[in-house]
Amino acid sequence: MTDHGLQGEQLEESTARRDAIAAQYLKASNARPATSARGIHHVALICSDVEQTIRFYDGLLGFPLVEMLENLDYRGSTHFFFEVGLGNNLAFFDLPGVDLGPYAEALGGLHHIAISMEPAQWEAARDRLDKAGVNYDHQSGTSLYFLGPDGERLELISDPLGWMYGNSIG
């Protein structure tokens, strides 16, 4: 991985601030209350082309298309869903007639979506990405980072849910 980000004194200050925030708010699993949520119902992204998006997510990545309906907020727009396991969905809208620019990171915006896969499914997806000529960055032995059809950043991770790079995150 390329070394990006802060250096020297700024890095030390950032690390100290993160450690202070963690000390104040992060609780051990046996000391924190249960979450009030039951899961991510769906994450909704905007796409430029419904069919292109279906070919990529259903055809290439293996996430079945499970629903298509008209967007309730914008007539003529399609709202469609891909199942990504455990009842969780990745959804998209097209917004025909709206002049949208290319994907860009912004405060409050999307950095990436990490989707957990069983190791055998992860390897099969990696092979399909290779065959399709999709460039990816293979990190830590378990993560593939790449771009979706509209520039959205994706990660396929073969670590189990609740784990990342050998560490429990739950």
FIDRENZA-148663 format. One record per atom (N, C-alpha, C, O): residue in one letter; x, y, z. Coordinates in steps of 0.1 Angstrom, whole numbers, plus 2048, in hexadecimal, padded with zeros to 3 digits. Example, Ala and Ser with C-alpha at 12.3 -4.5 7.8 and 13.67 -1.06 7.14 Angstrom:
2
A8847C784E A87B7D384E A8847DF84E A88E7DF855 S8807EA847 S8897F5847 S88180084F S88680B850 
//
This chain:
170
M8087F4800 M800800800 M80980C800 M81380D807 T8068167F8 T80D8237F7 T80C82A804 T80182B80A D817830809 D816838815 D810846812 D81784F80D H804848816 H7FD855814 H7FA85A822 H7FB85382C G7F7867823 G7F286C82F G7FD875836 G806879831 L7FA877843 L80288084B L81087A84E L81286E84D Q819883851 Q82787F855 Q82B887861 Q825891865 G835882868 G83C889873 G83388D87E G82B885883 E83489A882 E82C89F88D E81D89E88B E81689C894 Q8188A187F Q80A8A087C Q80589287E Q7FA890883 L80D88887A L80987A87C L80987788B L7FF870890 E81287B892 E8138798A1 E80687F8A8 E8008798B0 E80388B8A4 E7F78928A9 E7EA88B8A6 E7E28898AE S7E988689A S7DD87F895 S7DC87289D S7D186E8A1 T7E786B89F T7E785E8A6 T7E38608B5 T7DB8598BA A7E986B8BB A7E686E8C9 A7D78718CA A7D086D8D4 R7D18798C1 R7C387D8C1 R7BA8708C0 R7B086F8C7 R7BD8678B6 R7B685B8B5 R7B68538C1 R7AC84D8C6 D7C28518C7 D7C384A8D4 D7BB8508DF D7B58488E7 A7BB85D8E0 A7B38648EA A7A48618E8 A79C85F8F2 I79F8628DC I7918608D9 I78E8528DC I78384F8E2 A7968488D8 A79383A8DB A7938388EA A78A8308EE A79C83E8F1 A79C83C900 A78F841906 A78A83B910 Q78A84C901 Q77D852906 Q77184A902 Q76884990A Y7708458F6 Y7638408F1 Y7638318EE Y75882B8EF L76E82B8EB L76E81D8E7 L76D8148F4 L7758158FD K76380B8F4 K7618038FF K7637F48FB K7617F08F0 A7687EC904 A76A7DE902 A75D7D88FF A7527DD904 S75D7CD8F8 S7507C78F4 S7477C3900 S73B7C38FF N74D7BF90B N7457BB917 N7417C791F N73A7C5929 A7457D391B A7417DF922 A7387E991A A7347F391F R7357E590E R72D7EE906 R71F7E9904 R71D7DD904 P7157F2903 P7077ED901 P7067E78F3 P70D7E98EA A6FB7DF8F1 A6F87DA8E4 A6F47E58DB A6EE7EF8E0 T6F67E48CE T6F27EE8C5 T6E37EF8C4 T6DC7E58C6 S6DE7FA8C1 S6CF7FC8BF S6CB7F88B1 S6BF7F88AE A6D47F58A8 A6D17F289A A6D27E3898 A6D77DB8A1 R6CC7DE88D R6CC7D088A R6D47CD87D R6D57C1879 G6D97D7877 G6E17D586B G6E07E0861 G6D87E9863 I6E77DF856 I6E67E984B I6DB7E4842 I6DD7D983C H6D07EB841 H6C67E7837 H6CB7E8829 H6CA7DE821 H6D07F3826 H6D77F5819 H6DF802819 H6DC80B821 V6E9802811 V6F180E80E V6ED812800 V6EE8097F7 A6EA81E7FD A6E58227F0 A6EF82B7E9 A6F48357EF L6F38287DD L6FD82F7D5 L6F68347C8 L6EB82F7C5 I6FC83D7C2 I6F78427B5 I6FF83C7AA I70B83B7AB C6F883879F C6FF832794 C6FC839787 C6F1840786 S70483877D S70283F770 S6FA836767 S6F383B75D D6FA829769 D6F382075F D6EF813766 D6F780C76C V6E2811767 V6DC80676E V6E17F9769 V6E67F0771 E6E17F675C E6E57E9757 E6F47E7759 E6F87DC75D Q6FD7F1757 Q70B7F075A Q70D7EC768 Q7167E376B T7067F2771 T7077EF780 T7037E1783 T7097DA78B I6F87DC77D I6F37CF77F I6FE7C577A I7017BB780 R7037C776E R70D7BE768 R7197BD772 R71F7B2773 F71D7C8778 F7297C9780 F7267C278E F72E7B8792 Y71C7C6795 Y7197C07A2 Y7137B27A2 Y7177AA7AB D70A7B0799 D7047A2799 D70D799790 D71178E795 G71079D784 G71779577B G72679277F G72A78777F L72D79D783 L73B79B786 L73E798794 L74678F797 L73879F79E L73B79D7AC L7327927B2 L73678D7BD G72778E7AC G71F7837B1 G7157877BC G71177F7C4 F7117947BC F7077997C5 F6FA7997BE F6F87A27B6 P6F07907C1 P6E478F7B9 P6DB79C7BA P6DA7A27C5 L6D67A07AF L6CC7AA7AE L6BF7A57B4 L6BA79B7B0 V6BA7AC7BE V6AE7A67C5 V6A27AF7C4 V6977AA7C8 E6A37BC7C0 E6977C47BF E69A7D07B6 E6A67D57B5 M6907D47AE M6917E07A6 M6837E77A7 M6797E17A6 L6847F47AA L6777FC7AB L67A80A7A8 L68680E7A7 E6708127A6 E6728207A3 E6768277B0 E6708247BB N67F8307AF N6848387BA N6788417BF N6738497B7 L6748407CB L6698487D0 L66C8577D1 L66385F7D1 D67985B7D0 D67C8697D1 D67E8707C4 D67F87C7C3 Y67F8687B9 Y68286E7AC Y67C8657A1 Y68185A79E R67086A79B R669862791 R67385F785 R67A867781 G672852781 G67A84E775 G687848779 G68E842771 S68B84A786 S69884478B S695836790 S68A833796 T69F82E78E T69E820793 T6A681E7A0 T6B18237A1 H69F8177AA H6A68147B6 H6A78057B6 H69D7FE7B5 F6B37FF7B7 F6B57F17B6 F6BF7EC7C0 F6C87F37C4 F6BD7DF7C3 F6C47DA7CF F6CC7CD7CC F6C77C47C4 F6D87CB7D1 F6E07BF7D0 F6E17B97DE F6E47C17E8 E6DF7AC7E0 E6E17A67ED E6F07A37EF E6F679D7E6 V6F57A77FB V7037A57FE V70579D80A V71079D811 G6FB79580E G6FC78C819 G6F5790826 G6F479C828 L6F078782D L6EA78983A L6DE793839 L6DB79A843 G6D779382E G6CC79D82C G6D07AB82A G6C87B4829 N6DD7AE828 N6E27BB825 N6E27BE816 N6E57B480E N6DF7CA812 N6DE7CD804 N6E67DA800 N6E87E3809 L6EC7D97F4 L6F27E57EE L6E97EA7E4 L6E57E27DB A6E47F67E5 A6DA7FC7DC A6E08077D3 A6EA80D7D7 F6DA8097C8 F6DE8147BF F6D281B7BA F6C78167BA F6D48287B6 F6CA8307AF F6D18357A2 F6DD8387A2 D6C9835798 D6CE83E78D D6C684A78E D6BB84A793 L6CB855789 L6C386278A L6C386877C L6CA872779 P6BB862773 P6BB867765 P6B7876764 P6AE87B76B G6BF87D75C G6BC88B75A G6C3894764 G6C38A0763 V6CA88E76E V6D2896778 V6E0896773 V6E688B771 D6E68A1772 D6F48A276D D6FD8A1779 D7008AA780 L70289477B L70B891787 L719890782 L71C88C777 G72289578A G730894786 G73688778A G72E87E78F P743885788 P74987878B P74987679A P74887F7A2 Y74C86979E Y74D8667AD Y75886F7B3 Y7628717AD A7568747BF A76087B7C6 A75E8797D5 A7528777DA E7698787DC E7688777EB E7648857F0 E76A88F7EB A75C8867FA A758892801 A75588F80F A752884813 L756899817 L752897826 L744892826 L73B897820 G74288882E G73588182F G732878824 G727871824 G73B87781A G73986E80F G73F860811 G74385C81B L73E859806 L74384B806 L75284A804 L7578507FB H75884280D H76783F80A H767832803 H76D8317F8 H762827809 H76181A802 H756812809 H753814815 I752807803 I7497FD808 I7517F0809 I7567EC7FF A7527EB815 A7597DE817 A74F7D3818 A7467D4821 I7507C9810 I7467BE810 I74E7B1813 I7577AD80C S7497AA81D S75079E822 S74B792819 S73F791816 M754789816 M75177D80E M758771814 M763773819 E752766813 E75A759816 E76675880E E76675D802 P771753813 P77E75380B P77C74D7FD P7827527F4 A7757427FC A77373C7EE A76C7457E5 A76F7467D9 Q76274C7EA Q75A7567E2 Q7637627DE Q7627677D3 W76B7667E8 W7757717E6 W77F76E7DB W7817767D2 E7847617DB E78E75D7D1 E78775D7C3 E78D7607B9 A77A7587C3 A7737577B6 A7717657B1 A7727677A5 A76D76E7BA A76B77C7B6 A7787827B0 A77878A7A7 R7837807B7 R7907857B3 R79377F7A5 R79878779C D7907737A2 D79276D795 D78A77478A D78E77677F R77D77778E R77477E784 R77978C782 R778791776 L77E79378C L7847A078A L79079F781 L7917A8778 D798795783 D7A479377A D79F79176C D7A4798762 K796788769 K79178575C K78B792755 K78C794749 A78479A75D A77D7A6758 A7877B2756 A7837BC751 G7947B075B G79D7BA75A G79B7C6764 G7A07D1761 V7957C376F V7927CE779 V79F7CE782 V7A37C4788 N7A57DA782 N7B17DC78B N7AD7DD799 N7A37E379D Y7B57D77A2 Y7B27D77B0 Y7BF7D87B8 Y7CA7D47B2 D7BE7DC7C4 D7CA7DC7CD D7C77D17D8 D7BD7D27DF H7D07C87D8 H7CF7BC7E2 H7D67C07EE H7E37C27EE Q7CF7C27FA Q7D57C6806 Q7D47BB811 Q7C97B5812 S7DE7BA819 S7DE7B2825 S7D97A3823 S7D579C82C G7DA79E817 G7D6791814 G7C778E813 G7C378380E T7BF797818 T7B0794819 T7A879F812 T79B79D812 S7AD7AA80E S7A57B4808 S7A97B87FA S7B57B97F6 L79F7BA7F2 L7A07BF7E4 L7997CC7E3 L78D7CD7E6 Y7A07D77E0 Y79B7E47DE Y79A7E77CF Y7A47E57C8 F78F7EC7CA F78D7EF7BC F7827F97BA F77B7FC7C4 L7807FD7AE L7758077AB L76A8007A4 L76C7F779B G75E8047A8 G7528007A0 G750808794 G758810790 P74580578C P74480B77F P74281A77F P745821775 D73F82078A D73E82F78B D749835794 D747841798 G75382E797 G75E83379F G75D8307AE G7668347B5 E75282A7B2 E7508277C0 E75B81D7C5 E75D8147BE R7608207D1 R76B8177D6 R76480B7DD R75B80D7E5 L7698007DA L7647F37E0 L7707EB7E6 L77B7EC7E1 E76C7E47F0 E7767DA7F6 E76F7CD7F7 E7647CC7FD L7757C27F2 L7707B57F5 L77A7AF800 L7867AF7FD I7757AB80B I77D7A6816 I77A79881A I76E79581C S78479081B S78178281E S78177F82D S77F774831 D784789835 D784787843 D775786847 D76C78B841 P77277E852 P76477D856 P75E78A85B P76679385E L75178B85B L74B797860 L74F79986F L75178F876 G7527A5872 G7577A8880 G7667A7882 G76B7A988D W76D7A4877 W77C7A2877 W7827AA86C W77C7AB861 M78E7AF86E M7957B6864 M7A47B4866 M7A97B8870 Y7AA7AE85C Y7B87AB85C Y7BD7A4869 Y7C77A786F G7B579A86D G7B8792879 G7B4798886 G7B7792891 N7AE7A4886 N7AA7AA893 N79B7AB893 N7947AE889 S7957A989F S7877AB8A1 S7847BA8A1 S78B7C28A7 I7797BD899 I7757CB899 I7677CD8A0 I7617D789F G7637C38A7 G7567C38AD G7577BF8BB G74D7BE8C2 
//
